[in-house]
């Protein structure tokens, strides 16, 4: 009988090493982020401090310290809203969603509202809308609305290679949702499905997305939407 380790044993050993190395890197990142946050003097730029808070939250999340991650990211989110740094605010909601907190869906809904309302990076908005797809039952129209909204945002806010790459991804999202929603696998039926559910009617699509967001957030908004709307170029 051979004393040589099996291929499966070798793979398990390598995976354990990789996981240990990954955890080590995350702990180092947390240590660095905490040190930077602690070193910031009183009167530091609030937005920079908010980013430092978020830099602490992310590795905490990676170490499954979800409660602490939520606290840091939630504080950061409030700062970004106060100073109207929408990209940072959207990124904060992504971390808040991943924390598995009782209000994680509330955070996700608010992130989507910000990500659609303001011209943040398309990838950030698409990521949040993808979370909605994951949270939505297979037979629900909500996933279809989220997927088509993601495709619309990707096409609107990107150019060149980024547009090619991101719209390819969102096209795959639509196909995945159509397959689980109605078992659709061919382009002709997909086109009919899009027409049938009026998913290519952008004003109607965004209105339906707004209804979904309202259901997700309820009365738990962390900012005044009416006030923010009043500051938009067109409201």
C-alpha positions in Angstrom: 0.0 0.0 0.0 1.4 3.4 -1.0 2.3 6.0 1.6 2.0 8.8 -1.1 -0.7 11.3 -0.4 -3.7 11.1 -2.7 -4.6 13.9 -5.2 -7.6 14.8 -3.1 -5.4 15.1 0.0 -3.0 17.3 -1.8 -5.8 19.5 -3.1 -7.2 19.8 0.4 -3.8 20.7 1.8 -3.3 23.4 -0.8 -6.8 24.8 -0.2 -6.1 25.0 3.5 -2.9 26.8 2.8 -4.7 29.2 0.4 -7.4 29.9 3.0 -4.9 30.5 5.7 -2.9 32.9 3.5 -6.1 34.7 2.6 -7.1 35.1 6.2 -3.6 36.3 7.0 -3.9 38.9 4.3 -7.3 40.1 5.4 -6.1 40.4 9.0 -3.1 42.5 7.8 -5.4 44.7 5.8 -7.6 45.2 8.8 -4.7 46.0 11.0 -3.4 48.6 8.5 -6.9 50.1 8.1 -7.4 50.4 11.8 -4.0 52.0 12.3 -4.8 54.6 9.6 -8.2 55.4 11.1 -6.7 55.8 14.5 -4.0 58.1 13.3 -6.4 60.5 11.7 -6.4 63.8 13.7 -9.5 65.6 15.0 -10.8 67.8 12.3 -9.8 65.5 9.5 -11.7 65.7 6.2 -15.0 63.9 7.0 -15.2 62.1 3.6 -11.7 60.8 4.0 -12.6 59.6 7.5 -15.7 57.9 6.0 -13.5 56.1 3.5 -11.2 55.1 6.3 -14.2 53.7 8.2 -15.2 51.7 5.1 -11.7 50.4 4.7 -12.0 48.9 8.2 -15.5 47.5 7.5 -14.5 45.6 4.5 -11.8 43.3 6.1 -14.1 42.9 9.1 -16.7 41.5 6.8 -14.1 39.2 5.3 -13.3 37.9 8.8 -17.1 37.3 9.4 -17.2 40.1 12.0 -20.5 41.2 10.6 -21.7 43.2 13.5 -18.6 45.4 13.7 -18.5 45.7 9.9 -22.1 47.0 9.9 -21.3 49.6 12.6 -18.3 51.0 10.6 -20.1 50.9 7.2 -23.3 52.5 8.6 -21.3 55.4 10.1 -19.5 55.8 6.8 -22.7 55.8 4.9 -24.1 58.7 6.9 -21.0 60.7 6.3 -21.2 60.1 2.5 -24.9 61.1 2.4 -24.2 64.3 4.4 -21.4 65.3 2.0 -23.2 64.0 -1.1 -20.5 61.6 -2.1 -22.8 59.2 -3.9 -20.3 56.7 -5.2 -18.9 56.1 -1.7 -22.4 55.9 -0.3 -23.4 53.2 -2.9 -20.2 51.2 -2.0 -21.1 51.4 1.6 -24.6 49.9 1.0 -23.0 47.0 -0.8 -21.0 46.2 2.4 -24.0 46.8 4.6 -26.1 44.4 2.5 -23.4 41.7 2.8 -23.4 42.0 6.6 -26.6 40.0 7.0 -28.1 42.5 9.3 -31.8 42.9 9.9 -31.7 46.1 7.9 -29.4 44.7 5.1 -32.3 44.7 2.6 -33.2 48.3 3.6 -29.6 49.3 2.9 -29.6 47.5 -0.5 -32.8 49.3 -1.5 -31.4 52.7 -0.6 -28.2 51.9 -2.4 -30.2 51.1 -5.6 -32.1 54.3 -5.3 -28.8 56.3 -5.1 -27.2 54.2 -7.8 -30.0 54.8 -10.3 -30.6 58.4 -9.3 -27.0 59.6 -9.5 -24.3 58.9 -12.2 -22.2 56.6 -10.1 -20.1 53.9 -11.7 -22.3 51.5 -13.7 -20.6 48.4 -12.2 -21.5 49.5 -8.7 -25.2 49.8 -9.6 -25.2 46.6 -11.5 -23.7 44.8 -8.5 -26.5 46.0 -6.2 -29.2 45.0 -8.8 -27.6 41.6 -9.0 -28.1 41.2 -5.3 -31.8 41.9 -5.9 -31.9 39.0 -8.4 -30.3 36.7 -5.8 -32.9 37.8 -3.2 -35.9 37.4 -5.5 -38.0 34.2 -5.9 -37.6 32.5 -9.3 -41.2 33.2 -10.3 -41.2 36.8 -9.3 -41.1 39.6 -11.9 -38.8 41.6 -9.6 -35.7 39.8 -10.8 -36.6 40.6 -14.4 -37.0 44.2 -13.6 -33.7 44.3 -11.8 -31.8 42.5 -14.6 -33.2 44.8 -17.3 -32.5 47.9 -15.2 -28.9 46.7 -14.8 -28.6 46.3 -18.6 -30.0 49.7 -19.2 -27.6 51.3 -16.7 -24.6 49.4 -18.2 -25.4 50.6 -21.7 -26.1 54.2 -20.6 -23.0 54.9 -18.4 -20.2 53.0 -20.1 -18.2 53.3 -23.3 -15.8 51.2 -25.3 -14.4 48.0 -23.8 -16.1 48.6 -20.4 -19.4 48.8 -22.2 -18.8 45.6 -24.1 -17.7 43.7 -21.0 -20.5 45.0 -18.7 -23.3 44.7 -21.1 -22.2 41.1 -21.8 -22.5 40.5 -18.1 -25.9 42.1 -17.9 -27.1 40.2 -20.9 -26.2 37.0 -19.1 -28.1 38.2 -16.1 -31.2 38.7 -18.2 -30.8 35.2 -19.8 -30.4 33.7 -16.3 -33.5 35.4 -15.0 -35.6 34.4 -18.1 -34.5 30.8 -17.8 -35.5 30.5 -14.1 -38.6 32.7 -14.5 -40.1 30.9 -17.6 -37.6 28.3 -18.6 -36.6 30.4 -21.6 -33.4 29.4 -23.4 -33.6 30.8 -27.0 -33.3 34.4 -28.2 -36.7 34.5 -30.0 -38.6 33.5 -26.9 -36.4 35.8 -24.8 -37.4 38.7 -27.0 -41.1 37.8 -26.7 -40.7 37.6 -23.0 -39.1 41.0 -22.8 -42.0 42.5 -24.9 -44.7 40.7 -23.0 -43.5 42.1 -19.6 -42.7 45.5 -21.2 -39.2 45.3 -19.9 -37.9 47.4 -22.8 -40.2 50.4 -21.8 -37.5 52.3 -19.8 -39.8 54.8 -18.1 -42.1 52.0 -17.0 -39.2 49.8 -16.1 -37.8 52.5 -13.8 -41.2 53.1 -12.3 -41.5 49.4 -11.5 -38.0 49.4 -10.0 -39.0 52.3 -7.8 -41.9 50.2 -6.5 -39.5 47.4 -5.7 -37.2 49.8 -3.8 -40.1 51.2 -1.8 -41.1 47.7 -0.8 -37.5 46.9 0.3 -37.0 50.0 2.3 -40.6 50.7 3.6 -40.5 53.7 6.0 -36.9 53.1 7.0 -35.2 55.7 4.8 -31.9 57.0 6.2 -32.1 60.2 4.2 -34.7 62.6 2.9 -35.4 61.6 -0.7 -37.5 64.6 -1.4 -34.7 66.9 -0.3 -32.3 65.1 -2.6 -34.7 65.1 -5.5 -35.2 68.9 -5.1 -31.5 69.3 -5.8 -31.5 67.3 -9.0 -31.1 69.3 -12.3 -34.5 68.0 -13.3 -37.0 67.0 -10.6 
